[in-house]
């Protein structure tokens, strides 16, 4: 029996992103290059294709329980 193996990065890509200032879709994700600490979570830097054109980056926290 085999299992599908997914990375956090691959699970983030293609997901919708919504905040107060940005609405769009995550097009890439990598572990955050800076030491950002979230209680019980890992930080990822995501690139977002904005709904009305253009791209931006945001930090997101992912808790892997």
C-alpha positions in Angstrom: 0.0 0.0 0.0 1.3 3.4 -0.9 0.4 6.9 0.2 0.4 10.2 -1.6 3.1 12.4 -0.2 2.5 16.2 -0.3 4.6 19.1 0.8 3.1 22.2 2.4 4.3 24.3 -0.5 2.4 22.1 -3.0 -0.7 22.3 -0.9 -0.6 26.1 -0.8 -0.2 26.6 -4.5 -3.5 27.2 -6.3 -5.4 28.1 -3.1 -7.3 31.4 -2.9 -5.8 34.1 -0.7 -7.9 36.8 0.9 -6.9 39.6 3.4 -8.0 43.1 4.0 -5.7 44.4 1.3 -5.3 41.6 -1.2 -7.5 39.1 -3.0 -6.0 36.5 -5.3 -4.5 33.1 -5.8 -1.3 31.7 -4.4 1.0 30.9 -7.3 4.2 29.9 -5.4 5.3 29.1 -1.8 8.6 28.6 -0.1 9.7 28.4 3.5 10.2 32.0 4.7 13.9 33.0 4.4 13.8 35.2 7.5 13.3 34.0 11.1 9.6 34.7 11.6 8.1 33.0 14.6 4.5 32.0 14.9 3.4 30.1 18.0 3.2 26.4 16.9 3.4 27.2 13.2 5.9 27.5 10.3 6.2 30.7 8.2 6.0 30.5 4.4 6.5 33.3 1.8 3.8 33.1 -0.8 3.5 34.9 -4.2 0.0 35.9 -5.0 -1.5 36.7 -8.3 -3.9 39.6 -7.5 -7.5 39.4 -8.6 -7.3 42.6 -10.7 -3.7 42.0 -12.1 -0.2 42.1 -10.8 1.6 40.1 -8.2 2.5 40.6 -4.5 4.1 38.6 -1.7 2.8 37.8 1.8 3.9 35.8 4.8 1.5 33.1 6.0 1.7 30.8 9.0 0.9 27.1 8.6 0.3 24.9 11.6 1.0 21.2 11.0 -0.7 19.3 13.8 
